[in-house]
Amino acid sequence: MSYHENELRLRPIKDEDLKRLWELIYKDESPEWKKWDAPYYKLKQISYEEFLTNKDDYVDHEQRWVIEVNGEVIGTVGYYWEHEPSKWLEMGIVIYDPKYWNGGYEKRLSECGLITCLIPCH
């Protein structure tokens, strides 16, 4: 299952996406995207092999999806329940690749309703 609008696509993460995600997230000690991310989440550079030990947190995980533009992985969308009984949900959109910043992708994901397709209705 995936959702798309023109060149923008949101879909489950597959094994073949792992190398690209590792390069975007963990390859560099101080990636550019992290300067704009929540400061209370520390990021530690890890090897690809170490990243693969946690692949179940990514591949076909219902709470984390990949963002593609023209077939290129550029980021992820994820969510978790802070407190499910009260429907308190935390969600994040991260565009890791700086060449796609300011392209309006986060806004388009929100406005067109693609993100709401991920969230389970209770």
MODELLER restraints for C-alpha pairs under 7 A, 6 or more apart:
rsr = mdl.restraints
at = mdl.atoms
rsr.add(forms.Gaussian(group=physical.xy_distance, feature=features.Distance(at['CA:1:A'], at['CA:11:A']), mean=6.61, stdev=0.5))
rsr.add(forms.Gaussian(group=physical.xy_distance, feature=features.Distance(at['CA:2:A'], at['CA:10:A']), mean=5.73, stdev=0.5))
rsr.add(forms.Gaussian(group=physical.xy_distance, feature=features.Distance(at['CA:2:A'], at['CA:11:A']), mean=4.33, stdev=0.5))
rsr.add(forms.Gaussian(group=physical.xy_distance, feature=features.Distance(at['CA:2:A'], at['CA:12:A']), mean=6.95, stdev=0.5))
rsr.add(forms.Gaussian(group=physical.xy_distance, feature=features.Distance(at['CA:3:A'], at['CA:9:A']), mean=5.71, stdev=0.5))
rsr.add(forms.Gaussian(group=physical.xy_distance, feature=features.Distance(at['CA:3:A'], at['CA:10:A']), mean=5.18, stdev=0.5))
rsr.add(forms.Gaussian(group=physical.xy_distance, feature=features.Distance(at['CA:3:A'], at['CA:11:A']), mean=6.36, stdev=0.5))
rsr.add(forms.Gaussian(group=physical.xy_distance, feature=features.Distance(at['CA:3:A'], at['CA:114:A']), mean=6.31, stdev=0.5))
rsr.add(forms.Gaussian(group=physical.xy_distance, feature=features.Distance(at['CA:4:A'], at['CA:10:A']), mean=6.11, stdev=0.5))
rsr.add(forms.Gaussian(group=physical.xy_distance, feature=features.Distance(at['CA:7:A'], at['CA:69:A']), mean=5.40, stdev=0.5))
rsr.add(forms.Gaussian(group=physical.xy_distance, feature=features.Distance(at['CA:7:A'], at['CA:70:A']), mean=5.00, stdev=0.5))
rsr.add(forms.Gaussian(group=physical.xy_distance, feature=features.Distance(at['CA:8:A'], at['CA:68:A']), mean=5.88, stdev=0.5))
rsr.add(forms.Gaussian(group=physical.xy_distance, feature=features.Distance(at['CA:8:A'], at['CA:69:A']), mean=4.78, stdev=0.5))
rsr.add(forms.Gaussian(group=physical.xy_distance, feature=features.Distance(at['CA:8:A'], at['CA:70:A']), mean=6.73, stdev=0.5))
rsr.add(forms.Gaussian(group=physical.xy_distance, feature=features.Distance(at['CA:9:A'], at['CA:67:A']), mean=5.89, stdev=0.5))
rsr.add(forms.Gaussian(group=physical.xy_distance, feature=features.Distance(at['CA:9:A'], at['CA:68:A']), mean=5.06, stdev=0.5))
rsr.add(forms.Gaussian(group=physical.xy_distance, feature=features.Distance(at['CA:9:A'], at['CA:69:A']), mean=6.35, stdev=0.5))
rsr.add(forms.Gaussian(group=physical.xy_distance, feature=features.Distance(at['CA:10:A'], at['CA:65:A']), mean=6.52, stdev=0.5))
rsr.add(forms.Gaussian(group=physical.xy_distance, feature=features.Distance(at['CA:10:A'], at['CA:66:A']), mean=5.80, stdev=0.5))
rsr.add(forms.Gaussian(group=physical.xy_distance, feature=features.Distance(at['CA:10:A'], at['CA:67:A']), mean=4.88, stdev=0.5))
rsr.add(forms.Gaussian(group=physical.xy_distance, feature=features.Distance(at['CA:10:A'], at['CA:68:A']), mean=6.39, stdev=0.5))
rsr.add(forms.Gaussian(group=physical.xy_distance, feature=features.Distance(at['CA:11:A'], at['CA:65:A']), mean=5.47, stdev=0.5))
rsr.add(forms.Gaussian(group=physical.xy_distance, feature=features.Distance(at['CA:11:A'], at['CA:66:A']), mean=5.54, stdev=0.5))
rsr.add(forms.Gaussian(group=physical.xy_distance, feature=features.Distance(at['CA:11:A'], at['CA:67:A']), mean=6.86, stdev=0.5))
rsr.add(forms.Gaussian(group=physical.xy_distance, feature=features.Distance(at['CA:12:A'], at['CA:60:A']), mean=5.35, stdev=0.5))
rsr.add(forms.Gaussian(group=physical.xy_distance, feature=features.Distance(at['CA:12:A'], at['CA:65:A']), mean=4.65, stdev=0.5))
rsr.add(forms.Gaussian(group=physical.xy_distance, feature=features.Distance(at['CA:12:A'], at['CA:66:A']), mean=6.05, stdev=0.5))
rsr.add(forms.Gaussian(group=physical.xy_distance, feature=features.Distance(at['CA:13:A'], at['CA:58:A']), mean=6.13, stdev=0.5))
rsr.add(forms.Gaussian(group=physical.xy_distance, feature=features.Distance(at['CA:13:A'], at['CA:59:A']), mean=4.85, stdev=0.5))
rsr.add(forms.Gaussian(group=physical.xy_distance, feature=features.Distance(at['CA:13:A'], at['CA:60:A']), mean=5.41, stdev=0.5))
rsr.add(forms.Gaussian(group=physical.xy_distance, feature=features.Distance(at['CA:13:A'], at['CA:65:A']), mean=5.51, stdev=0.5))
rsr.add(forms.Gaussian(group=physical.xy_distance, feature=features.Distance(at['CA:13:A'], at['CA:66:A']), mean=5.52, stdev=0.5))
rsr.add(forms.Gaussian(group=physical.xy_distance, feature=features.Distance(at['CA:14:A'], at['CA:59:A']), mean=5.07, stdev=0.5))
rsr.add(forms.Gaussian(group=physical.xy_distance, feature=features.Distance(at['CA:14:A'], at['CA:60:A']), mean=6.30, stdev=0.5))
rsr.add(forms.Gaussian(group=physical.xy_distance, feature=features.Distance(at['CA:15:A'], at['CA:59:A']), mean=6.11, stdev=0.5))
rsr.add(forms.Gaussian(group=physical.xy_distance, feature=features.Distance(at['CA:22:A'], at['CA:48:A']), mean=6.42, stdev=0.5))
rsr.add(forms.Gaussian(group=physical.xy_distance, feature=features.Distance(at['CA:22:A'], at['CA:51:A']), mean=6.89, stdev=0.5))
rsr.add(forms.Gaussian(group=physical.xy_distance, feature=features.Distance(at['CA:24:A'], at['CA:96:A']), mean=5.90, stdev=0.5))
rsr.add(forms.Gaussian(group=physical.xy_distance, feature=features.Distance(at['CA:24:A'], at['CA:97:A']), mean=6.75, stdev=0.5))
rsr.add(forms.Gaussian(group=physical.xy_distance, feature=features.Distance(at['CA:25:A'], at['CA:96:A']), mean=6.98, stdev=0.5))
rsr.add(forms.Gaussian(group=physical.xy_distance, feature=features.Distance(at['CA:26:A'], at['CA:45:A']), mean=4.91, stdev=0.5))
rsr.add(forms.Gaussian(group=physical.xy_distance, feature=features.Distance(at['CA:26:A'], at['CA:46:A']), mean=5.69, stdev=0.5))
rsr.add(forms.Gaussian(group=physical.xy_distance, feature=features.Distance(at['CA:27:A'], at['CA:45:A']), mean=6.11, stdev=0.5))
rsr.add(forms.Gaussian(group=physical.xy_distance, feature=features.Distance(at['CA:27:A'], at['CA:46:A']), mean=6.66, stdev=0.5))
rsr.add(forms.Gaussian(group=physical.xy_distance, feature=features.Distance(at['CA:27:A'], at['CA:47:A']), mean=6.95, stdev=0.5))
rsr.add(forms.Gaussian(group=physical.xy_distance, feature=features.Distance(at['CA:28:A'], at['CA:45:A']), mean=6.25, stdev=0.5))
rsr.add(forms.Gaussian(group=physical.xy_distance, feature=features.Distance(at['CA:29:A'], at['CA:45:A']), mean=5.05, stdev=0.5))
rsr.add(forms.Gaussian(group=physical.xy_distance, feature=features.Distance(at['CA:33:A'], at['CA:96:A']), mean=5.45, stdev=0.5))
rsr.add(forms.Gaussian(group=physical.xy_distance, feature=features.Distance(at['CA:58:A'], at['CA:64:A']), mean=6.34, stdev=0.5))
rsr.add(forms.Gaussian(group=physical.xy_distance, feature=features.Distance(at['CA:63:A'], at['CA:78:A']), mean=5.34, stdev=0.5))
rsr.add(forms.Gaussian(group=physical.xy_distance, feature=features.Distance(at['CA:63:A'], at['CA:79:A']), mean=5.42, stdev=0.5))
rsr.add(forms.Gaussian(group=physical.xy_distance, feature=features.Distance(at['CA:63:A'], at['CA:80:A']), mean=6.73, stdev=0.5))
rsr.add(forms.Gaussian(group=physical.xy_distance, feature=features.Distance(at['CA:64:A'], at['CA:76:A']), mean=6.79, stdev=0.5))
rsr.add(forms.Gaussian(group=physical.xy_distance, feature=features.Distance(at['CA:64:A'], at['CA:77:A']), mean=5.69, stdev=0.5))
rsr.add(forms.Gaussian(group=physical.xy_distance, feature=features.Distance(at['CA:64:A'], at['CA:78:A']), mean=4.21, stdev=0.5))
rsr.add(forms.Gaussian(group=physical.xy_distance, feature=features.Distance(at['CA:64:A'], at['CA:79:A']), mean=6.74, stdev=0.5))
rsr.add(forms.Gaussian(group=physical.xy_distance, feature=features.Distance(at['CA:65:A'], at['CA:76:A']), mean=5.53, stdev=0.5))
rsr.add(forms.Gaussian(group=physical.xy_distance, feature=features.Distance(at['CA:65:A'], at['CA:77:A']), mean=5.26, stdev=0.5))
rsr.add(forms.Gaussian(group=physical.xy_distance, feature=features.Distance(at['CA:65:A'], at['CA:78:A']), mean=6.33, stdev=0.5))
rsr.add(forms.Gaussian(group=physical.xy_distance, feature=features.Distance(at['CA:66:A'], at['CA:73:A']), mean=6.70, stdev=0.5))
rsr.add(forms.Gaussian(group=physical.xy_distance, feature=features.Distance(at['CA:66:A'], at['CA:75:A']), mean=5.92, stdev=0.5))
rsr.add(forms.Gaussian(group=physical.xy_distance, feature=features.Distance(at['CA:66:A'], at['CA:76:A']), mean=4.39, stdev=0.5))
rsr.add(forms.Gaussian(group=physical.xy_distance, feature=features.Distance(at['CA:66:A'], at['CA:77:A']), mean=6.33, stdev=0.5))
rsr.add(forms.Gaussian(group=physical.xy_distance, feature=features.Distance(at['CA:67:A'], at['CA:73:A']), mean=5.84, stdev=0.5))
rsr.add(forms.Gaussian(group=physical.xy_distance, feature=features.Distance(at['CA:67:A'], at['CA:74:A']), mean=5.81, stdev=0.5))
rsr.add(forms.Gaussian(group=physical.xy_distance, feature=features.Distance(at['CA:67:A'], at['CA:75:A']), mean=4.98, stdev=0.5))
rsr.add(forms.Gaussian(group=physical.xy_distance, feature=features.Distance(at['CA:67:A'], at['CA:76:A']), mean=5.23, stdev=0.5))
rsr.add(forms.Gaussian(group=physical.xy_distance, feature=features.Distance(at['CA:67:A'], at['CA:77:A']), mean=6.99, stdev=0.5))
rsr.add(forms.Gaussian(group=physical.xy_distance, feature=features.Distance(at['CA:68:A'], at['CA:74:A']), mean=5.67, stdev=0.5))
rsr.add(forms.Gaussian(group=physical.xy_distance, feature=features.Distance(at['CA:74:A'], at['CA:95:A']), mean=5.73, stdev=0.5))
rsr.add(forms.Gaussian(group=physical.xy_distance, feature=features.Distance(at['CA:74:A'], at['CA:96:A']), mean=5.92, stdev=0.5))
rsr.add(forms.Gaussian(group=physical.xy_distance, feature=features.Distance(at['CA:74:A'], at['CA:97:A']), mean=5.42, stdev=0.5))
rsr.add(forms.Gaussian(group=physical.xy_distance, feature=features.Distance(at['CA:75:A'], at['CA:94:A']), mean=5.37, stdev=0.5))
rsr.add(forms.Gaussian(group=physical.xy_distance, feature=features.Distance(at['CA:75:A'], at['CA:95:A']), mean=4.27, stdev=0.5))
rsr.add(forms.Gaussian(group=physical.xy_distance, feature=features.Distance(at['CA:75:A'], at['CA:96:A']), mean=5.20, stdev=0.5))
rsr.add(forms.Gaussian(group=physical.xy_distance, feature=features.Distance(at['CA:76:A'], at['CA:93:A']), mean=5.99, stdev=0.5))
rsr.add(forms.Gaussian(group=physical.xy_distance, feature=features.Distance(at['CA:76:A'], at['CA:94:A']), mean=5.50, stdev=0.5))
rsr.add(forms.Gaussian(group=physical.xy_distance, feature=features.Distance(at['CA:76:A'], at['CA:95:A']), mean=6.75, stdev=0.5))
rsr.add(forms.Gaussian(group=physical.xy_distance, feature=features.Distance(at['CA:77:A'], at['CA:92:A']), mean=5.72, stdev=0.5))
rsr.add(forms.Gaussian(group=physical.xy_distance, feature=features.Distance(at['CA:77:A'], at['CA:93:A']), mean=4.55, stdev=0.5))
rsr.add(forms.Gaussian(group=physical.xy_distance, feature=features.Distance(at['CA:77:A'], at['CA:94:A']), mean=6.48, stdev=0.5))
rsr.add(forms.Gaussian(group=physical.xy_distance, feature=features.Distance(at['CA:78:A'], at['CA:91:A']), mean=5.69, stdev=0.5))
rsr.add(forms.Gaussian(group=physical.xy_distance, feature=features.Distance(at['CA:78:A'], at['CA:92:A']), mean=5.42, stdev=0.5))
rsr.add(forms.Gaussian(group=physical.xy_distance, feature=features.Distance(at['CA:78:A'], at['CA:93:A']), mean=6.70, stdev=0.5))
rsr.add(forms.Gaussian(group=physical.xy_distance, feature=features.Distance(at['CA:79:A'], at['CA:89:A']), mean=6.93, stdev=0.5))
rsr.add(forms.Gaussian(group=physical.xy_distance, feature=features.Distance(at['CA:79:A'], at['CA:90:A']), mean=5.48, stdev=0.5))
rsr.add(forms.Gaussian(group=physical.xy_distance, feature=features.Distance(at['CA:79:A'], at['CA:91:A']), mean=4.14, stdev=0.5))
rsr.add(forms.Gaussian(group=physical.xy_distance, feature=features.Distance(at['CA:79:A'], at['CA:92:A']), mean=6.29, stdev=0.5))
rsr.add(forms.Gaussian(group=physical.xy_distance, feature=features.Distance(at['CA:80:A'], at['CA:89:A']), mean=5.96, stdev=0.5))
rsr.add(forms.Gaussian(group=physical.xy_distance, feature=features.Distance(at['CA:80:A'], at['CA:90:A']), mean=5.48, stdev=0.5))
rsr.add(forms.Gaussian(group=physical.xy_distance, feature=features.Distance(at['CA:80:A'], at['CA:91:A']), mean=6.62, stdev=0.5))
rsr.add(forms.Gaussian(group=physical.xy_distance, feature=features.Distance(at['CA:81:A'], at['CA:88:A']), mean=6.14, stdev=0.5))
rsr.add(forms.Gaussian(group=physical.xy_distance, feature=features.Distance(at['CA:81:A'], at['CA:89:A']), mean=4.58, stdev=0.5))
rsr.add(forms.Gaussian(group=physical.xy_distance, feature=features.Distance(at['CA:81:A'], at['CA:90:A']), mean=6.16, stdev=0.5))
rsr.add(forms.Gaussian(group=physical.xy_distance, feature=features.Distance(at['CA:82:A'], at['CA:88:A']), mean=5.48, stdev=0.5))
rsr.add(forms.Gaussian(group=physical.xy_distance, feature=features.Distance(at['CA:82:A'], at['CA:89:A']), mean=5.49, stdev=0.5))
rsr.add(forms.Gaussian(group=physical.xy_distance, feature=features.Distance(at['CA:82:A'], at['CA:90:A']), mean=6.23, stdev=0.5))
rsr.add(forms.Gaussian(group=physical.xy_distance, feature=features.Distance(at['CA:83:A'], at['CA:89:A']), mean=6.92, stdev=0.5))
rsr.add(forms.Gaussian(group=physical.xy_distance, feature=features.Distance(at['CA:93:A'], at['CA:106:A']), mean=6.77, stdev=0.5))
rsr.add(forms.Gaussian(group=physical.xy_distance, feature=features.Distance(at['CA:95:A'], at['CA:101:A']), mean=6.83, stdev=0.5))
rsr.add(forms.Gaussian(group=physical.xy_distance, feature=features.Distance(at['CA:109:A'], at['CA:115:A']), mean=6.01, stdev=0.5))
